[in-house]
Amino acid sequence: MRQLLGIVILKAIYNVALHPLAGYPGPLLSGASPIANALRIFSGRGCHAVLTLHERYGPVVRLGPSHLSYTDVGAWKDVHGIFYPTPSS
C-alpha cells in the first residue's frame, strides 16, 4: 500500500514539474491528476468551469496532465496540423 501511494505521489510530482506540458498555466491539481477535470465534466458544469479557467489563466489552460484547452481559433491548425476553412463574410 505504501509503495502504491509513493508511486501516485511521484507521478503527480512528475506531472506538475517535469511533464512536457508543465509550463502551461492552469490549476495545480489539474496538472497533477486527471481527477479534477473528470469532476468538472461529471458535475455538469464542465464548459462553465473551463470558461472560468480561461478568464483566470488566459487563452491556453492546462485541464489535465495531458490536456490543454485553447480559445484561439488559429490554434486548430497549430495543434492538429489541419486547415479548417472559415466561412467568409
C-alpha positions in Angstrom: 0.0 0.0 0.0 2.8 2.4 0.9 4.5 1.6 -2.5 1.3 2.4 -4.4 0.9 5.7 -2.5 4.6 6.5 -3.3 4.1 5.9 -7.0 1.0 8.1 -7.1 2.8 10.9 -5.3 5.8 10.6 -7.6 3.6 10.6 -10.7 1.8 13.7 -9.5 5.2 15.4 -8.9 6.3 14.4 -12.4 3.1 15.7 -14.0 3.4 19.1 -12.3 7.2 19.7 -12.6 8.7 17.6 -15.4 5.9 16.7 -17.9 6.2 18.3 -21.3 3.0 20.4 -20.6 4.2 21.5 -17.2 4.9 25.0 -18.4 1.3 25.8 -19.4 -0.9 27.7 -17.0 -3.7 26.1 -15.0 -4.7 24.9 -11.6 -2.0 22.9 -9.8 -4.4 20.0 -9.1 -5.4 19.8 -12.8 -1.7 19.4 -13.8 -1.1 16.7 -11.2 -4.1 14.4 -11.9 -6.9 13.9 -14.3 -9.4 13.7 -11.4 -10.1 17.4 -11.3 -11.0 17.5 -14.9 -13.2 14.4 -14.5 -15.0 16.1 -11.6 -15.6 19.2 -13.7 -17.1 17.1 -16.5 -19.3 14.9 -14.3 -20.6 17.9 -12.3 -22.4 19.0 -15.5 -20.7 22.4 -15.3 -17.6 21.5 -17.4 -18.0 24.1 -20.0 -18.7 26.9 -17.5 -15.7 25.8 -15.4 -13.4 25.8 -18.4 -14.6 29.3 -19.3 -13.8 30.4 -15.8 -10.4 28.9 -16.0 -9.7 30.7 -19.3 -10.8 34.0 -17.8 -8.3 33.4 -15.0 -5.4 31.9 -16.8 -5.7 33.2 -20.4 -6.1 31.6 -23.9 -4.3 28.4 -23.1 -5.2 26.4 -20.0 -4.0 23.0 -18.8 -7.0 20.9 -17.9 -5.2 17.7 -17.0 -1.7 16.2 -17.1 -2.0 15.7 -20.9 -4.9 18.0 -21.8 -4.8 21.7 -22.9 -7.7 23.9 -23.8 -7.4 26.7 -26.4 -9.7 29.6 -27.1 -7.9 30.8 -30.2 -9.4 29.5 -33.4 -6.0 29.7 -35.1 -4.7 27.0 -32.6 -6.6 24.3 -34.6 -4.0 24.3 -37.4 -1.1 24.6 -34.9 -2.4 21.7 -32.7 -3.8 19.4 -35.3 -1.8 20.3 -38.4 -5.0 20.6 -40.4 -6.5 23.7 -42.0 -10.2 24.2 -41.3 -11.6 26.8 -43.7 -13.6 29.5 -42.0 -16.7 31.0 -43.7 -16.1 34.3 -45.5 -18.1 37.3 -44.5 
